[in-house]
Amino acid sequence: MPYLKPEDKNNFTNSHAVTEYMSGLSAQDFAGHVNYLNYLAIKKWIAKNEGRYWIFALFIGTLICCVLEIYRRLVAPYEDKAIEKNGDV
């Protein structure tokens, strides 16, 4: 996960309204909204810059890294607790 400098995080002050809104969505709606926001941000960046294959590959790799970070920080601890509670496979 890219850990942003505090001064860079200041660029995301308006994101709190978005994340607050999204935290109240159903799981189905949340998934669609996350997909839409990621797509919109990437599409907008590509519209302002040259879209080349390596850039598309970079964005896809970035999204994969995001998935891995979610697994590492959220899913793995959940699974560890479930193993403690229910025993290993």
N, C-alpha and C positions, 0 to 999 in steps of 0.2 A: 504494500500500500504506500503510495507516495505521501510522506508526511510533510505537509505544507508549513512554510515559515509563518509565524504569527501575522506578519504584515500581508502575506498572500491570502491568508484566511479572511482578512477584512474585505476582500472582494466578494465574499459569499454572504454578506450580512442579510441580503434579501432571500437567501436560500432557506432561512429559518421558517418563513411563511409557507414555502413550498413543502418542506419536510413535515411541518406541523399538519398541514392539510393532508398530506399523503399518509401520515401515521393513523389517520382516522378512516382510511379506506378499507374495504373488504380485501381479502387476499387476492381475489380475481382482479378487482379493479386496480389494486396496487401493482400487480405484475404488469398490467397493460400500461399504466402510467410511467413506470420505470422504463419500460421498453420505449415508450414514446419520447420521454425526456432525453434518453441517451441518443436515440435516432435523430432527434431534432438538433441536439448540440453538434453531433458529428456532421450532419447534413449542412448545417450553417457554416461550420468551419470549412468544409470542402467547397462550399459555394464561394467563400472569400479567398480560398487558396487553390492551388492546383491539385486536383484529384489524380493521383497516380497510384499504380498498384501497390507500391511499397507503403504508401500512406494508408490505403485501405487495410493492408496486412498489419500495420502498426495499430490501427484502431481495434481491429479484431483481437490482436494480442493483448491490448490494454483491457478490453472487456473480459477476456479469459483470466487475466490477472485479478480482476475485480471478483470474479467468481471464486477463484482460489482463496482470496483474502476472506471472503464471506465464509467459506468452508473452514478455514484455519481459525478464525476468531469467533465464529458463532456456532457452527455445526459441530466441530470437533469437541468443544467443551460439553455441548449437549449430549453427544454420544458417550463421552467419558462418564457423565453422571448416570446415564441410562445403563451403562455396564455395571457401575457400582450398585445401582438399585436392583437390576434384574439378572446380573451375572453375564459373563461373556458368551459368545456364540458357541 
